[in-house]
Amino acid sequence: MQRSLSRLLVLIAGLAAAPSGLLHAAQLPAADSPAFCVVAQQLLASTNLPGKNTLFTDMPAYRHSKPMVEPLEIFQVVSYAGKLPVMVSCKVKTAAHLRAAYGPKAAGKQLYCPDVTRLLRAEAVAELQQANQPEAAAKAVAFVIDENEPYLMGSSYLAEFQLSYRAGDGAVHISSPGLYQDYDSWFTTFLPKILQGQSYCHFATVNYLKALAAGEMQPGITMSGAEDAPVRPK
């Protein structure tokens, strides 16, 4: 009972600090579940539309994939460190593009990759509390979620970056790089339709955040969308 109460309180605290669009989802699916990016799409675009998701097990297929709005098709890949799922990557559609395709009530406020990462951190804290690891939970609470500005180019989204790092002051930072094309922008009509209204994210998994907090892994892991990225557990 006490553990359940602790988990509830931590989740409430994490969600209270998150944008209101996240409040309807208290927990995301596991990173290696094809439901993960379906929920991520709903969170990021504040929508109830269910996307058809493809979970790739090879990075080249993910690299070349492009989400579609009608029908709503989205894409996912998971990167591993050994057997541990470390990063989950999603390609979804923006709220503005969904509204244009399905009507003004189809989607609400646009959220961004760090917003979802804050929810994942809250889940990691709750699971550590439930596992009676209060020190690790406290470390996870202290993780700094960087406000990464989304890229405009796919090559930048797929480039190398540090998923986590320790800053000069000792704080552990979590990165959530992404790509965002503002469908309401004046130059959208000049873009090929396949590039319009895209929203991509890389997310640290709950598994990885817990391992960092527990000291099982150290900050500084480098990730990328390179074609040889490890997207199957070993």
Buried (B, 14 or more C-beta within 10 A) or exposed (E): EEEEEBBEEBBEBBBEEBBEBBEEBBBBBBBBBBBBBBBBBBBBBBBEBEBEBBBBEEBBBBBEBBBBBEEBBBBBBBBBBEEBBBBBBBBBBBBBBBBBBBEEEBBBEBBBBBBBBBBBBBBBBBBBBBBEBEEBBEBBBEBBBBEBEBBEEBEEBBBEBBBBBEEEEEEBBBBBBBBBBBBEEEEBEEBEEEEBBBBBBBBBBBBBBBBBBBEEBEBEBEBBBEEEBBBEEE
